């Protein structure tokens, strides 16, 4: 059985939050869908509220404190990303966008992404397609076709309200699992390996006029 890593980014501000609840549901269903494909998965959850001050400082100074750097590395080195944000003023939250701005623009190229969002009313459901999906398209990430939106009524109503959310979660998770199965496992690079920043097969000798070949 092969292994993959799934990073989960939750941009909820409260604790507990419906954003984290949706993120956990999406992650659990994705792990289940991957297991059905003989792929074992580990899940790393990043709660952005825990890094809010560091994200702001990074935007101001250009330097990421160790905890934020670790969170960023977890996200960009994962085999798949589940990104969930609350919807404020018809779009993603400022905290969510600020974290995305911290990432290198090419860091998520080709990474399968499952988008999730939540708000008090279903009127905000289109935000996934007109706001969040274009953001990941700009980053050249591979966002699966199903985005999962949850309104407040999806969590506490009768069965006819809960079931559609469960089905959307299952559909999105299966699409993410299929996207992961089509890709080779991500390989974490060694930041101290010259190949990481000079190019494969190159060394400092190449920069000094070919000394490596002497």
N, C-alpha and C positions, 0 to 999 in steps of 0.2 A: 504494500500500500504506500503510495507516494504521499509527501507532506507538503503543505502550503501554509502561508501565513496571511491572515486577513487583518487589516488595520481598520478600526472603527473610530470615526471622529464624531463626537457628539457635542453640539454647540448650545445645549440647553443652559439656561442661566440659573434656574432654581434647583433645589436638591430636596427631595427627588423631583425629576422632571419627566414630562411626557415625551420629550425629545430622547432622553436616555432610554425610556421604556421602549420606544419604537426602535432605537438602535439595537437594543438587546434582542428584541424579537427578530429583527432582520439578521443579526449575527447568528442566532441559534438556528434559524431556518436555513441559512447558507451553509453552516457546518453540516447540517443534516443532508442537504442536497449534495454536498461534496462527498460525504461518506457513501452515499448511494452510487457514486462514481468511483469508489475505491480510492478516494483522496482524503487523507487525514488532515485536518486543519487546526491550527492554533489561532486564537483571537487576542489581539491587543487593543484595548479600548483607551482612547485619548479623550479625556474630559477637558474641553477647551476652557471652561470656567476656572480650572485649576492653574491655567497658564495665562490668564488674561493680562496680568501685569507684565509678565515676561514678553508677551506678544507686542504690547504697546512699546516697551523699552526697545525691542528689536527693531520696530519700525522707526523709532527715533534715532537709534544709534547705529543700526546695521549689524549688531552683534547679538547672537542668541545665547542666553544663559544656558548652563549645562542641561537643566531639566527640559527646556524648550528644544534644545538641540537634539536631545534623545527622542523627544516626541516626533520631531520632524523626520529624523532618521528612521523611526519606526514606520511612519507613513510612506515615505518615498521608497523604502526597501521592501515593502510588502508585495505579495502576489496579487492582492485585490484590496480595494478600499470601499468601505461603506461610510457614506458621508450624510449626516442627518443634521438639519438645522431648523430652528423655529422660523416662522415667517413673521417678519415685522414690516409694517408699511408696504405690503405686497411683494416683499423680496426677502432674500436671506438676511440673517442677522449681521450686524457689524462685526461681531466677534468672529463669526464664521469667515467672513470675507477677509478680515485682517489676518487670520491664520493662513488662508490661501495666499495672501500677498507675501507672506514670509517664505513660502516655498519657491524654489528655483522654477522658472517657467517651463523648463523641460523635464522636471523631475518626475512627472506623472505620465509622460508620453507612453501610450500603449497600455497603461494600467487599467484593468477592468474596474469600473466604479458602479456601485448601486447607490442611487440618490434617494434620500428620504427627507420628508419635511412634515411639519405639523403646525397647526394653528387652531384657533378657536372655532372657525367656521370653514366649511367646505368651499366657500367662495374664493379662498386663497389657493386652491389646489393647482391652478394653472401656473403658479409661480415656479413649479418644478421645470416646466418646459420653456417659459419665457425669460427666466432669470438664472436658475441654477444650471440647467443643462448647457446653455451657451458658455458659462464660466468654465466648465470642464472640457467643452469643445475647444476653447481657446488654449487650454493646457495640453491638448492632444491626447487626453485620456479617452478610454474606451467605455463610455457610459452605456449601460445596457438600456434597452428600449423602455422597460417598465420602471417608472419612478413611483415610489410609494408615499402617498400623502395620507395623513391621519388627522381628522378633525376631532374636536372634543367629544362629539357624539359617537365616534367610533369606539371609545373606550368604555363608556358606562351604560350604553343603551341595551335594548333587547337583542336577541340573537340575530335578528335580521340586519342589525347595524354592525355587529361585531364580525359576522362571517365574511362580508365583502373585504374588510381589512385583512383578515387572515388569508384570504385567497390572493389578494394583491401582494402580501408579504411572500407567500409561497411562490408566486409567479416571478417576482423580482429576484428572489433567492436562487431559483432554478436557472434563470438567465445568467446571473453572476457566476454560478457554479460551472455552467457550460463555457462561459468565457475563460474562466480560470483553467479548465481542463484543456482548452485549446492552446494554452501558452506553456512555454517551458517555465520551470520554477525560477523565481528570482534568485540571483546570486549576489550576496552582499560583498561589496568590494572592500579591500583593505586600504584605508586612507593613507597608510604609510608605504604602500607599494608604489614605486615610481610609475608603474603602468597605469595607475589610477589617474594621475594628473599629467603624465608625459605621453601616454599612448602605449599600447601593447608592443612589447619587443624593444622599447626604447629605454635609455638610461641617461644619467647625467653626462656620461661620456659622449653621447650623441650631441649634447648641447655644447660640448667643449671641442667640437671639430672632429668627431669620430675616434676619440681615444679608446672607446670600448672595443674598436675593431683591431687595435694594435696589439 
